[in-house]
Amino acid sequence: MPLFMYNQSQPLHIGSLIYTTLKQKGHSVTWLASQLHCDRSNLYKIFDKYYIDTDLLYRISKILNTDFFQYYSQKLLEK
């Protein structure tokens, strides 16, 4: 079951989902930045985005052990 529920009538805000999951798992922005080998400032830019590169999303999914692609699959099933 996903850790974050979103309003299905709203556009998917992937950056917000990543940030929420990061916090729910008890990790800091600094920790994720070190895992991705980037600056914290880059992560804050990601948290503001509705869309990110699929390779980056895959890497974040692996690091946080969360399938962020599932949220897009759920959107496809909406009526």
N, C-alpha and C positions, 0 to 999 in steps of 0.2 A: 504494500500500500504506500502511495506517495506520502512524503512528509509534509508536502505543501499543497493545499487545495486552492485552486484559482477559480475566478468567475468565468464560466465558459462563454459568456456573451462578450467578454472583453478580449482584446488581442493578447496573445501570449507574450509576457514580458520575461524573457529567459534570464536576463541579468538579475532581476528580482528573485527569481526562483533559485538561482545559484547562490546569491547572498543569503537567502533564508535557509537554504540547506546547509551552507557553510556554518552558520550560527547554530542551527539545530544540532549539528554534529559536534559542536563545541570547539571548532577550529577558528583561528584568527585569520584576518586578511593577510597578515605577514606570513603565516604558515603556508597559505595557498600560493602566495607570490613566490615563496622559496621553492615550492613543489613545481611550479610552472616556469621557474627561472626567469621571472620578470619583476618589474617594480610594482610596489603597491599602487602607485598612481594609475598604472595600466588596469589593474583590477577594478578600481573605482569607476573607470570608464566602461568596463564590461558590465558592471552592476547597473549602469544607467541604460544599457542597450536592450532593445526589443529583439534584435537579431545579432548572432555572432557566427563566425566561420564554423563549419561543421567539424573540421579537424580540431579546432580549439575546444569546441563543445565535447568532442570525444575524449580529449585529454582531461578536461575537467571532470567528466563523468567517471573516468577511471580513477582519478585521484580521490574524488569524494565518494566513490563506490555507489553512484547513483545514476540511473539511466535517465538522463534529461531528455532523450529523444522520445521517451514515453509520452511526454506532454504534447508533442507534436502529433503522435499517433492518436491520442485521445481527441485532439482537435479535428483530425480527419474523420472521426466517427460521429462528430456532432451533426445534428440535422439542420 
